[in-house]
Amino acid sequence: MTALKNAVVLVTGGSRGIGKALVEELYTRGAGKVYATARDPRTVTHPDAVPLALEVTDPASVAAAAEQAQDVTVLINNAGNSVGGSFLDTPVEDVRREFDINFYGPLLVTRAFAPIIERNGGGHILNVHSVLSWLGSAGSYSASKAALWQQTNSLRLELRPRGIAVTGLHVGYVDTDLTTRIDAPKSDPRTVAALALDGVEAGAHEVLADDVSRQVKAGLSGELAALYPQLAQ
């Protein structure tokens, strides 16, 4: 279990969407300091947050952020991206970019901050996945999030002896600027943030933040046609 009251937390992608909601919820729960990262730290608007420049795909940027945030005890890997394309049509360089942001980015940040968290007495890492970690309906985005899911599963085992717990967050569409063009039910980012941090404080391995994530997770052991109705046609 991880206490967030007085904790020092770093949130990647902390200027908008789920990341912004996480920053707000952390301060509501009494966090001592929250570093909110963004490519342009001027986009961080929370009055109490510590803006921090970070490009998760750039090792030099990650190292610089880690040097400035030596007091972190909780890391939230939230930054992500979607090119919205299929495997057959999306330029390969765009697929690589998606993996750079969604898979290698969290890995670089975790490698930089795990020793800091351990040195500060242990703590927690929260990785923001997606229900599409378990559904291949979004091409390369699904693949990159599936890879992140397995990264989280492996890191959970590797970091446990070092006093660092790892939680994975799965959620469907969330009402942010990234989903404005999508006509489908969406979760409130504030609700998702609260559920995610409940999971961190409870020491949960995974947080399933909406009905669709719970339904898809439950269906993973069944026939593929149950997850992909078009296969049954």
Long-range contacts (C-beta under 8 A, 24 or more apart in sequence): 1-201, 1-202, 1-203, 2-74, 2-123, 2-124, 2-165, 2-200, 2-201, 2-203, 3-201, 4-29, 4-30, 4-31, 4-74, 4-197, 4-200, 4-201, 5-29, 5-30, 5-31, 5-32, 6-30, 6-31, 6-32, 7-31, 7-32, 7-73, 7-74, 7-123, 8-32, 8-33, 8-34, 8-35, 8-69, 8-71, 8-72, 8-73, 8-74, 8-120, 9-33, 9-34, 9-35, 9-72, 9-73, 9-74, 9-75, 9-76, 10-34, 10-35, 10-37, 10-52, 10-65, 10-69, 10-72, 10-74, 10-75, 10-76, 10-113, 11-35, 11-36, 11-37, 11-76, 11-78, 12-37, 12-54, 12-56, 12-76, 12-77, 12-78, 12-79, 12-105, 12-106, 12-109, 13-37, 13-38, 13-78, 13-79, 13-80, 14-38, 14-44, 14-46, 14-49, 14-78, 15-40, 15-41, 15-43, 15-44, 15-45, 16-43, 16-176, 16-177, 17-174, 17-176, 17-177, 17-178, 17-189, 18-78, 18-128, 18-171, 18-174, 18-176, 18-189, 18-192, 18-193, 19-76, 19-78, 19-79, 20-45, 20-46, 20-189, 21-189, 21-190, 21-192, 21-193, 22-76, 22-78, 22-193, 22-196, 22-197, 23-49, 24-190, 24-193, 25-190, 25-193, 25-194, 25-197, 26-197, 29-197, 29-201, 33-71, 35-65, 35-69, 35-72, 37-65, 37-79, 54-79, 54-109, 56-101, 56-105, 56-106, 56-108, 56-109, 57-100, 57-101, 57-104, 57-105, 57-108, 59-108, 62-108, 62-109, 62-112, 63-112, 65-109, 65-112, 66-112, 66-113, 66-116, 69-113, 69-116, 70-116, 71-116, 71-120, 72-113, 72-116, 72-117, 72-120, 72-123, 73-117, 73-120, 73-121, 73-122, 73-123, 73-124, 74-117, 74-123, 74-124, 74-125, 74-126, 74-200, 75-109, 75-110, 75-113, 75-114, 75-117, 75-123, 75-124, 75-125, 75-126, 76-125, 76-126, 76-128, 77-105, 77-106, 77-109, 77-110, 77-125, 77-126, 77-127, 77-128, 78-126, 78-128, 79-105, 79-106, 80-128, 80-145, 82-138, 82-141, 82-178, 83-140, 83-141, 84-138, 84-141, 85-139, 85-140, 86-139, 86-140, 87-139, 87-140, 87-143, 90-139, 90-140, 94-140, 95-140, 98-140, 98-141, 98-144, 99-140, 99-143, 99-144, 99-147, 101-144, 102-141, 102-144, 102-145, 102-147, 102-148, 103-144, 103-147, 103-148, 103-151, 106-148, 106-151, 107-151, 110-155, 114-159, 114-162, 114-164, 117-164, 118-162, 118-163, 118-164, 121-163, 122-162, 122-163, 122-164, 123-163, 123-164, 123-165, 124-164, 124-165, 124-166, 124-167, 124-200, 125-155, 125-159, 125-164, 125-165, 125-166, 125-167, 126-166, 126-167, 126-168, 126-169, 126-196, 126-199, 126-200, 127-151, 127-152, 127-166, 127-167, 127-168, 127-169, 128-169, 128-171, 128-196, 129-168, 129-169, 129-170, 129-171, 130-170, 130-171, 130-172, 131-170, 131-171, 131-172, 131-210, 131-212, 131-213, 131-216, 133-170, 134-170, 134-216, 134-217, 134-220, 134-227, 135-216, 135-227, 136-228, 137-228, 156-205, 165-203, 166-205, 167-196, 167-199, 167-200, 167-203, 167-204, 167-205, 167-206, 167-207, 168-205, 168-206, 168-207, 169-196, 169-199, 169-206, 169-207, 169-209, 170-206, 170-207, 170-208, 170-209, 170-213, 170-217, 171-208, 171-209, 171-210, 171-213, 172-210, 172-212, 172-213
